[in-house]
Amino acid sequence: MFLHALGHFHPENLITNAFLQDIGLETNDSWIVERVGIRTRHTVLPLDYIRETRNRDVRGAQEAALYSNAETGRRAALMALQRAGRDVKDVGMVVAGGCSPDECIPAEACRIAEALGIEAPSLDLNAACSSFCAQLHFLAGMRPERLPDFILVVNPENSTRVVDYSDRSSCVLWGDGTSAALISPRIPGPWRIIHTLLGGSPSGADKVKVPRAGHFTQQGAAVQAFAIKRASETFLELRAHYLAASPERTPEGLSLIGHQANLRMLEAVQRRTEVAQERHFSNVAYRGNCGASGAPTVLSENWDNPQVGDAVVLAVVGSGLTWAGALLERCRAE
């Protein structure tokens, strides 16, 4: 399976730590940065709406949002297609998923395909914040002849619409962002998806929830410990696979992009895995937790950055509880 391009979109409205303090939360920049390392995050919501309502009723947020998931998905997808030198007519399937879809039905992927003018099979595959790597895992496991030449994988994450802005423990975390990936089961691209993995522990399903027409809630300490443990294990397992392929490979040759939950969690994963600072990439400090789109938007933002190197692991975790990972290697021109 080949990755041809990634794209991303973040809405223009910016929630700073000062804004959260100004709306009356008992918090400040020092408190937030010390605990989660996040300074800014984007939102599809008007700032005046947050200031006036604190988003007490999530149904109001759906109406107030400046962008739908389909529109943010469309914008991220167009970036990916442009980078790949492809057109919407090349896409033979759309797969989507994330934490907060606009509707129960139709599938979010159908709405995104509609917005792009794509007439192709479109379906959702959801595993909350671990959706992107879970989607790659399932697609990589399918027989190539049963898949089209190009598949668009989109993760529209506009979860500030389900955030309670009177709850400082959660509203400091979330930001909005959408990722899109163009992949192919047979046509070579700049990256090859070498190996994927997927795990789950449904006994922890109650630890992270977004009820229908309700706010995001989580058992913060337990989820943080879970995320650190599973993300670290995922990276180490995929690193072992990477090293086993050639005696010339070293651990220093592999970059890490973890689940962008918060910076302190990522720093703990980095320490456990002993990844050098220059091989650890993140955007959570200025994007916030963008759910399933977090890790792929990091790679998208570093698409032309040679510092990423020739191999990278995406290690993500999410509600369910689930964890997933993908090992990517850069393809060299013959």
ABEGO torsion letter per residue (X at the ends): XBBABBBBBBBABBBBAAAAAAAGBBBBAAAAAAAAGBABBBBABBAAAAAAAGGABAAAAAAABABBAAAAAAAAAAAAAAAAGBBAAABABBBBEEABBABAOBBAAAAAAAAAGBBBBBBBBBAEAAAAAAAAAAAAABBAAABBABBBBBBBBBAAAABBAABAAAAAABBBBBBBBBBBAABBBABBBABBBBBBBAAAAAABBBBBGBBBBBBAAAAAAAAAAAAAAAAAAAAAAAAAABAABBAAABBBBBBBABAAAAAAAAAAAGBBAAABBBAAAAAEBAEAAAAAAAAAAAAABAAAEABBBBBBBBBOBBBBBBBBBBBBBX
